Amino acid sequence: MSKAQFRVLMLLMVAGVALSVFISGCTDTGRIEELQSRVNALERGRKIVEAEGFRLVDKEGKTRAALGLGNDGYPSLRLYDAAGVGRAELHLGDNGTPSLTLLGDNWQIHAMLLVAQDGSSGLMFLDTNGNRRAFFSLSEHGRPSLNLYDAAGNLRTVVGCTETVFRRSGVEQKHSESTVTLFDDSGDVIWQAP
């Protein structure tokens, strides 16, 4: 759109609003002045666009990106491949907690980068069945750990900081970053070093 066409469009918009105000009998000159101010700002090169969502489409009209509010009311940016399948989503959740989700076919989650409200963060990997298989995390106190899970989603290995509770004795132990802990499929410790 040329600059002249843009000006005509803006003037038509202001004229339309002014006409609707006149027809409705309303004499809200403040609203008209506000609209004129917006038109002037746009003409000076400061573009202000307000909407509930935006879609970026390719030449065929297929959505390739969408920016908007999710079903939970929080903002998200979704990226789509050429077939229209969602492949990535950047989401701002409850209390401003961000996440980045990488997706496979049919919106299946394969990896997530998360930051929690308490400052802890993590990178999680899921298999093709949607089961969590690996999770690298950093606690709110800066304590790292790498958790590995079996195909059923059971925690099997922790490298780094962990807390274990021995079922028979009920004793809870905290372990440092240099600890390797192996669990059986019922969650009991079968080996640990140091």
PyMOL commands that set and color helices and strands:
alter all, ss='L'
color gray80, all
select helices_A, chain A and resi 3-23+29-43+94-96+105-107
alter helices_A, ss='H'
color red, helices_A
select strands_A, chain A and resi 53-57+63-69+75-80+86-92+98-103+109-115+121-126+132-138+144-149+155-160+162-165+172-175+180-183+189-193
alter strands_A, ss='S'
color yellow, strands_A
deselect
rebuild
show_as cartoon
